[in-house]
Structures are given as structure tokens and as C-alpha cells.
Amino acid sequence: GSTFWFTLRLARGTGKRLRAPRLPRRRVLVVHSYKPEGELLIEQLSTWGLRPELALDLKEAAARLRSTTHDLQPFDLVYLDRESLGELCGQWMSALRRQVNNAPPVVGLVPFGA
């Protein structure tokens, strides 16, 4: 992985509330080891027009991804929480690429300074 940072110089806002983005009805597999936080993320992604589903670990996520390989609407993105980005994540992603045709992109987000 890479570490980078940047500075944005932005004009002062107008104070108007922005609407939530409306994204196409893409399927997102959220892999989150802590169910309450995963459910909050599912709720947020739904308000953006996405169709998220929750898996509580990498094993469950792999099973779901394999089961949708022949589905007419496979997952478009996989989101991994911090706990899922541990030592086995690289091995899991390599296996995913071998086992799942057209495996979706995988995104992992961690808190700043983690």
C-alpha cells in the first residue's frame, strides 16, 4: 500500500445543505466484522442509491462472491473494514481473483493515522 497526503484550498461554503449523492443501483458487498457498524454503513450506502449487502468476515464474503459469479447482477464493489484488512487480506484477494470470474474492485478504508 501507499501513504500519501495533500492539501486542498477551498472557498468558504454558502452554508446550504448538500443533498446526498444519487449513485446508480450498484451492488456493494460490505465486509465488516462488527455488525452494528456494518449495518450503519449499509444504511448510509442505501441512501446514496447503492444496493449494499453485509458479510461479517472474509469467509462469508468469499462465499457470497462465488455464489454471484453466474448471477446476472454480480457485486460491483467490495468494501473491507479495518479488521478485514489484516494479514490474510492479501492472500484472500489473490484467491478471490483466481476463484471469481470478473472479481469486483476491492476498497479498504482505515482511519487516518492507523
Residue pairs with C-beta under 8 A, 6 or more apart in sequence:
20 47
20 48
21 48
21 49
22 48
22 49
23 48
23 49
23 50
24 49
25 49
25 50
25 51
26 50
26 51
26 76
26 77
27 50
27 51
27 52
27 53
27 73
27 74
27 75
27 76
27 77
28 45
28 50
28 51
28 52
28 53
28 75
28 76
28 77
28 78
28 79
29 52
29 53
29 55
29 61
29 64
29 65
29 75
29 77
29 78
29 79
29 104
30 38
30 41
30 42
30 45
30 52
30 53
30 54
30 55
30 79
30 81
31 55
31 56
31 57
31 58
31 60
31 61
31 78
31 79
31 80
31 81
31 84
32 38
32 41
32 54
32 55
32 56
32 79
32 81
32 83
32 84
33 56
33 57
33 81
33 83
33 84
34 81
34 83
35 54
35 56
37 81
38 54
38 56
38 81
39 54
41 52
41 79
42 52
42 53
42 54
45 52
46 52
53 64
53 75
55 61
55 64
57 84
58 84
58 88
58 89
58 92
61 78
61 84
62 92
62 95
62 96
62 99
64 75
65 74
65 75
65 78
65 96
65 100
65 103
65 104
66 99
66 100
68 74
68 75
69 100
69 101
69 102
74 102
74 104
75 104
76 104
77 104
77 105
77 106
77 107
78 104
78 105
78 106
78 107
79 107
79 108
79 109
80 89
80 106
80 107
80 108
80 109
81 108
81 109
82 108
82 109
82 110
82 111
82 114
84 108
85 108
85 110
89 108
93 106
96 103
96 106
97 103
